[in-house]
Amino acid sequence: GGPMIYVVATTKVKPENRAAYIDGAKACVAATQKEAGCIYYDSHTSINDPNTFVVVERWESREALDAHSKAPHMAVWRELSGPFKASPTVIEIIDPANVIKR
């Protein structure tokens, strides 16, 4: 239940850890894409800064997103990726209600 939800998660990675971060992210993304309620989940590189990664997510519901945050592969990824980060990940959870109607 509930309305669809969007997430944008931004992570700044230490340049020397970029390759290791990408390797780990591939496995995490692949596992997440198989989760129930996942409509879209992919990691992108900022055009302005190659060490900034932006994960764009779309979930069927808040419940699906909450289940994702508790998934075993996410615990593994948080542990693995922590040392690679220049600063903590910034997570924006967005209500996709149309604020501006076209």
MARDRENRO-419153 format. One record per residue (C-alpha): residue number from 1; x, y, z; residue in one letter. Coordinates in steps of 0.5 Angstrom, whole numbers, plus 2048, in hexadecimal, padded with zeros to 3 digits. Layout:
+-----+-----+-----+-----+----+
:   i :  px :  py :  pz : aa :
+-----+-----+-----+-----+----+
: NUM :   X :   Y :   Z :  a :
...
+-----+-----+-----+-----+----+
END
This chain:
+-----+-----+-----+-----+----+
:   i :  px :  py :  pz : aa :
+-----+-----+-----+-----+----+
:   1 : 800 : 800 : 800 :  g :
:   2 : 801 : 807 : 800 :  g :
:   3 : 804 : 80C : 7FA :  p :
:   4 : 80A : 80B : 7F6 :  m :
:   5 : 810 : 80E : 7F9 :  i :
:   6 : 816 : 811 : 7F6 :  y :
:   7 : 81D : 811 : 7F9 :  v :
:   8 : 824 : 814 : 7F7 :  v :
:   9 : 82A : 812 : 7FB :  a :
:  10 : 830 : 816 : 7FA :  t :
:  11 : 837 : 814 : 7FC :  t :
:  12 : 83E : 817 : 7FC :  k :
:  13 : 844 : 812 : 7FB :  v :
:  14 : 84B : 813 : 7FC :  k :
:  15 : 84E : 813 : 7F6 :  p :
:  16 : 853 : 80D : 7F8 :  e :
:  17 : 84D : 809 : 7F9 :  n :
:  18 : 849 : 80A : 7F3 :  r :
:  19 : 84A : 803 : 7EF :  a :
:  20 : 849 : 7FF : 7F6 :  a :
:  21 : 843 : 803 : 7F7 :  y :
:  22 : 840 : 802 : 7F0 :  i :
:  23 : 842 : 7FA : 7F0 :  d :
:  24 : 83E : 7FA : 7F7 :  g :
:  25 : 838 : 7FE : 7F4 :  a :
:  26 : 837 : 7FA : 7EE :  k :
:  27 : 835 : 7F4 : 7F3 :  a :
:  28 : 831 : 7F8 : 7F7 :  c :
:  29 : 82D : 7FB : 7F1 :  v :
:  30 : 82C : 7F4 : 7EE :  a :
:  31 : 829 : 7F1 : 7F5 :  a :
:  32 : 825 : 7F7 : 7F6 :  t :
:  33 : 822 : 7F7 : 7EF :  q :
:  34 : 81F : 7F0 : 7F1 :  k :
:  35 : 81B : 7F2 : 7F7 :  e :
:  36 : 814 : 7F3 : 7F8 :  a :
:  37 : 811 : 7F9 : 7F6 :  g :
:  38 : 817 : 7FC : 7F3 :  c :
:  39 : 815 : 800 : 7EC :  i :
:  40 : 81C : 803 : 7EB :  y :
:  41 : 823 : 803 : 7EE :  y :
:  42 : 829 : 805 : 7EB :  d :
:  43 : 830 : 809 : 7ED :  s :
:  44 : 832 : 80E : 7E9 :  h :
:  45 : 838 : 813 : 7E9 :  t :
:  46 : 838 : 81A : 7E9 :  s :
:  47 : 83A : 81E : 7E3 :  i :
:  48 : 83D : 823 : 7E7 :  n :
:  49 : 841 : 81F : 7EC :  d :
:  50 : 843 : 818 : 7EA :  p :
:  51 : 844 : 816 : 7F1 :  n :
:  52 : 83C : 818 : 7F3 :  t :
:  53 : 837 : 812 : 7F2 :  f :
:  54 : 830 : 813 : 7F2 :  v :
:  55 : 82B : 80D : 7F3 :  v :
:  56 : 824 : 80E : 7F0 :  v :
:  57 : 81F : 80A : 7F2 :  e :
:  58 : 817 : 809 : 7F1 :  r :
:  59 : 813 : 804 : 7F6 :  w :
:  60 : 80C : 802 : 7F6 :  e :
:  61 : 80B : 804 : 7FD :  s :
:  62 : 80E : 807 : 803 :  r :
:  63 : 80E : 800 : 806 :  e :
:  64 : 812 : 7FD : 800 :  a :
:  65 : 817 : 802 : 801 :  l :
:  66 : 817 : 801 : 809 :  d :
:  67 : 818 : 7F9 : 807 :  a :
:  68 : 81E : 7FB : 803 :  h :
:  69 : 821 : 7FF : 808 :  s :
:  70 : 821 : 7F8 : 80C :  k :
:  71 : 824 : 7F4 : 807 :  a :
:  72 : 82A : 7F0 : 809 :  p :
:  73 : 82E : 7F2 : 802 :  h :
:  74 : 82D : 7F9 : 805 :  m :
:  75 : 830 : 7F8 : 80B :  a :
:  76 : 836 : 7F5 : 808 :  v :
:  77 : 836 : 7FA : 803 :  w :
:  78 : 836 : 800 : 809 :  r :
:  79 : 83C : 7FC : 80C :  e :
:  80 : 840 : 7FB : 806 :  l :
:  81 : 83F : 802 : 803 :  s :
:  82 : 83F : 806 : 80A :  g :
:  83 : 847 : 807 : 809 :  p :
:  84 : 847 : 809 : 802 :  f :
:  85 : 842 : 80F : 803 :  k :
:  86 : 845 : 816 : 804 :  a :
:  87 : 83F : 818 : 808 :  s :
:  88 : 838 : 814 : 80A :  p :
:  89 : 833 : 813 : 804 :  t :
:  90 : 82E : 818 : 804 :  v :
:  91 : 827 : 815 : 803 :  i :
:  92 : 821 : 819 : 800 :  e :
:  93 : 81A : 815 : 800 :  i :
:  94 : 815 : 819 : 7FC :  i :
:  95 : 80E : 819 : 7FB :  d :
:  96 : 80C : 818 : 7F4 :  p :
:  97 : 806 : 81C : 7F4 :  a :
:  98 : 806 : 821 : 7EF :  n :
:  99 : 807 : 828 : 7F2 :  v :
: 100 : 807 : 82B : 7EC :  i :
: 101 : 802 : 829 : 7E7 :  k :
: 102 : 803 : 82A : 7DF :  r :
+-----+-----+-----+-----+----+
END
